[in-house]
Amino acid sequence: MLFVSRLLTTPVKGTRIVERRTLELGLGGAASDRLFYLVDDRGRVVNGRQHGPLAEIGSRFDPADGRLTLTFPGGETVAAPVRVGGEQVRTDFFSHDTMGEVVDGPFAAALTRHAGRDLRLVRVVEPGAGSDRHPLSIVSSASLDFLRTRSEDALEVDARRFRMLIEVSGCRPHEEDTWTGGVLRGGTVALRVLETVPRCSVVRQDPATGLRSFDALRALLEYRKSRDSRYRWPVVQPPEARQIMFGVYAVVEQPGTLSLGDEIEFAAADL
Amino acid sequence: MFVNHIQSTPLKGTRLHTLWRSAVSEHGLVDDRLFHLVDDDGRLVNGRRYGPLVRLQATYDRDRDELGVAVPGRGVVTGRADRLGEAVSTRFFDHDVQGRLLHGPWAAALSAYAGRGLHVVRVVRPSFGVDKHPVTLVSAATLDWVRLRLGAPPCIDRRAARMSIEIGGCRPREEETWVGRDLRIGDAVVHIVGLVPRCVVTQQDPATGAHSWNTMRALLDGRPPPPDGTPHKPLLGVHAVVVTPGTVVVGAPVDDPTDPQENPR
C-alpha cells in the first residue's frame, strides 16, 4: 500500500516550505503553490540557489481575499493585498521561460532589506509556471530515509530540503523512479509521472536557514552513481542519467483533492 | 530494506538514545534496559505509570560500570553500578524479572524529581529488562501509516513507539508478514516471534510524557478484531529473538538470510 505521507508547498518560490494537510490540484499544479517568484535588478530569477536565506522568510497567501503575508526573521511582517501594476516580465527558469507580472506594494522593499540586494516580487501569469520543470514533484519517504542512513551527518536531513510537493510512503527506496510513464491515483486526482528530478546545489542547504550544511548532493552521488554491484537499481540510477536524480516530476491528469493519508494506486505505463 | 533507526536506553522508561551502531548479543542491543525503576512497594515504574520519566536521560559507561541519569534542574547524577543490594523480583506485565537493588545517589534525586519513592534495580541478566523479547522492530512505513491514521503531524514519532530497530524501505505492516521467519539485520540474524501489543506509552509525547495522541484507538481501528474471538489488542511492530549476534548499523541491509546481500553500507 502506498499513501501520501507529507504535502509541502510555498506560495513564494524559494521561501520557507510549509506542511499542508490537503492540496487542491488543478492542471497547473497545487493551488497557491509557487504563485510568486523573485527577480533581481537584472530580471533574473532569485531562488534558494542564488540566495539561500530566502528560506528564513515565511510566506502565506489567502486566495479568498488575495492577501500575501511575508514574515521575516526578527518578527517583521509585511502583509497586503496583491496588486499588479501592469509591468510584465519574462523570466528564464532554466528549463523554460515564465511570464509574470510585477507585484506593487511593500513587498519589494522588505525583501530587498532582508536580502541586501534589489529584489522584486513577481506573480506568475499562468498557474504552475512557477515550478522548475513540471508542476508536481514526488519523492518517497523511503528514498529520504535511505539517504539519511548514508552517514551519521545525514540522520537529521529534513524532507523540506528537497522542496518536493508530495511525499509517498510505503515503497522501496527510489521505487518512484520506476513509476516514470505511469499513473498514480489517490484522493480524487490522477497524476502522470514524467521523469526523474535532477538535483542542484540547493539540496546542500539547511531548509530552515538556507545555509550550507550536510552535503546531500555528495551523499546521493555516492550511491546513486555507484558501480558497486551490491547496490541494485532503482537505488542506483541508470548510467545515462548525467545529473544526480532524486524524486520524480508529474503532471495532473485529473484535477481534484489530495490529502495526507490518502492511499495511492500505481498503474504502469500503457505499452 | 535497510536499518532506518536504532534506539535504546539503559534505564527503562527514560528518553531513548539514537544510535548509529549497536552490537547485538543474544540478549538484544547491548546495554539496552539494563536498569529499571521500582517504587517503595517494589512495583515497576515505567512510562506507563509515570510518563515524565522520558524527561530523564540515562547513560551507561560499560568500561567504568557507571550509570548516569540527567535529571531536569538537578544535573547528572552518576554513580557506580556495581553496588548491588537486596535481590528483588519485579512484575513486568506477565512475567517476573529478577534483579538487585542498586545503591547509589539516584534514589534521592529521582524521588525528589518524581515526588514518589523511586529506586534503581539492575537486572540479573541483560535482556531481563525488556517487556517480552529482546528486540523489537517496526517499519518506517508502518509508523507513517499510524501517524496519518491519527491525523496530521505533529503526532506519534518513533520515540513514542519505543521500538529498538526501525526498518526502512518496506510496505506498511510488511513486518507482520515476517512472523515465524528469520531476518538478517546487518550481520546479525533475528527470528521474528510475533506482533507487539502496545500500551499507553505510545500515546505520550516522548519529550514530556504528557498524554498526546489516541494511538491505541488508531491501532485498534486499523485492523479487524481476530475472527477467533481472542482479545482485540492494539498491535504495532514485531518482536524478535536473536539467532546470530552481530552488529547493526544505520543503513545496513535487512533481508532474508537466504538472499544475497542488498544495499549494504
Interface residues (C-beta under 8 A of the other chain):
Chain A: M1 F3 V4 S5 E19 R21 S141 A142 D145 F146 R148 T149 R150 E152 L155 S169 G170 C171 R172 P173 R230 Y231 R232 V235 L260 G261
Chain B: M1 F2 V3 N4 T18 W20 A140 A141 D144 W145 R147 L148 R149 A152 P153 G168 G169 C170 R171 P172 V250 G251 Q261 E262 N263 P264 R265
